Amino acid sequence: MAEVPQNAGYMVAAYIATAVILVGYALSLYRRTTKL
Amino acid sequence: MNLVHRGRWITLLGLVLLALVYVRALAFTPVERFQGPAQKIFYVHVPAAWSAMLAMGLVGLCSILYLVLKDARFDRFAAASAEVGTAFSLVMLTTGPIWAKPIWGTWWTWDARLTLTLFLFFLFVGYLLLRGVVTDAGLRARYSAVLGICGLLLLPFIHLSVYFFRTLHPQPIVLKPSSPSLPGSMLATLLFSFGVFTLLYLGFVIQRYALSRLREERGGSHG
């Protein structure tokens, strides 16, 4: 049986990118609403 | 509790639940034998695509309602949804190539599905730029409503592009006429993630809508 590919680094990169974009956008909204 | 605070709490809950999606995907969902751990990008990529399409769908619907009813609340909601949709389409366009590289051997290919999703992102950006440059509120609302309706018309083409054109992108495995073709544990993680991304969309859009309203109340333009 073929071995499972070892590509966890891509998964980690995608999960980090997702968190950075979503948390970054949440912070941007927080900053803009508190500045008003 | 006012709208801003309500949106913040929903967003905070969404982010906490996103962490639980990560835990569930990493620790309690099996590794796919042929794609390996990279397949788990699926649990953020597909829900992000769903949220981006939900956002554009609501931009389009609110644009139609604005043109028919001339109610500024629909224009304000469309603007909020477009900004939030830009964030989700950025997640989709970032995670997609990261998944594609180990599986397809390339970061990007100019096939119908990928090109149309990139076009969706440019539509979001174009919509926001348009709102930024037109100063007259009535004109801005009308012009952006037309662009929003174009975005709505694009959505069925994106969804069906994998059936109409030869593409590397897989066909839908959940949103299709037959039942989902996924093992139960993977489907449960995916549905959980769909719920969390929808909740995040809701939290973001409530805050963004409230922000526009606050700006208007203070005499500025909601943009």
Interface residues (C-beta under 8 A of the other chain):
Chain A: A2 V4 P5 Q6 N7 A8 Y10 M11 A13 A14 Y15 A17 T18 A19 I21 L22 V23 Y25 A26 L29 Y30 R32 T33 L36
Chain B: V4 G7 R8 T11 L15 L18 Y22 V31 R33 F34 Q35 G36 P37 A38 K40 I41 V44 H45 A48 V84 A87 L90 V91 T94 T95 I98 W99 K101 P102 L200 G203 F204 Q207 R208 A210 L211 L214 R215 R218
